[in-house]
Amino acid sequence: MNNNNHVSTSVFLAPYLILFTTFIIIPVVIAIGLSFTYFNTIEMPSLIGLENYVNILTQDNTFMQYVLPNTLIFSLIVGPGGYILAFLLAWMLAQISKGPRTVLALILYSPSMTAGVAMAVVWKIIFSGDETGYLNNLLISIGFINEPIQFLQSPEYLMIIMIVVTLWGSMGVGFLAMLSGVLNINQEIYEAAYIDGIKNRFQEIVYITIPSMKPQMLFGAVMAVVQTFQAGAIGVELSGQNPTPQYAGQLIVNHLEDFGFIRYEMGYAAALSVLLLLFIYGFSKIAMKLFAEKD
């Protein structure tokens, strides 16, 4: 009987394992292997050891001066900011009746379903650098400025706009998981907590809500990390160029695409992708430490 159970389990898991191995494990292994080579897509890869990694950390001034600081700033604002915002919105929606909650949840979730290019088109109209841009038109009409501002080509504004656009579209599946987690907390726990001394909503969130939905909080945190590092392409979509103007919005994803698909230095791009993978892994481990269930 046990053998039959093992066989049936293997059969059901086989499609997932095949797809996961084909599209995740094998590409990651290949990327790690290519990161130790010089590969220009024409000649066969030639082994150069750690040279790509050494060049990234010691010779690539663009990476150290712009890309790495930009990535850290972007991720530390968008990641925790989007995560906290998702939780607060999920908690607030849980306080209202089902009808309005469903409508508002759909409205908040819908931007995350829109492709990054489509989002960039919407926001490019708002921040267009001529008088037809909505923001420029508004500022000129109220007399705040006399000439249009090139928002998407200005190093002063590009990163701020990238953060705003990414936060706007950050209410994805992590937000829905948190909403589900809040709604499924047993209300009797809150009643018992108020009897035991809980005095306000803040204490309720800290001592009851968050501890009661740690699996959803963990899932939301991991999704926030992944989505934050994937969102780097928005700077190129908004500005229309890679590298972005004066590298103001250049993140690791953009730097990787620059070397891989514009310069065709695939070995170097592979090394950058491995570093990006390590960044995601490191932040995910932090999330696991914070929200994983204790034995």
Buried (B, 14 or more C-beta within 10 A) or exposed (E): EEEEEEEEEEEEEEEEEEEEEEEEEEEEEEBBBBBBBBBBEEEEBEEBEEBBBEBBBEEBEEBEEBBBEBBEEBBEBBBBBBBEBBBEBBBEBBEEEEEEBEEBBEEBBEBBEEEBEEBBEEBBEBBBBEEEBEBBBEBBEEEEEEEBBBBBBBBEBBBBBBBEBBBBBBBBEBBBBBBBBBEEBEEEBBEEBBEEEBEEEEBBBEBBBBEBBBEBBBBBBBBBBBBBBBBBBBBBBBBEEBBBBEBBBBBBBBBBBBBBEEEEBBBBBBBBBBBBBEBBEEBBEEBEEEBEEEE
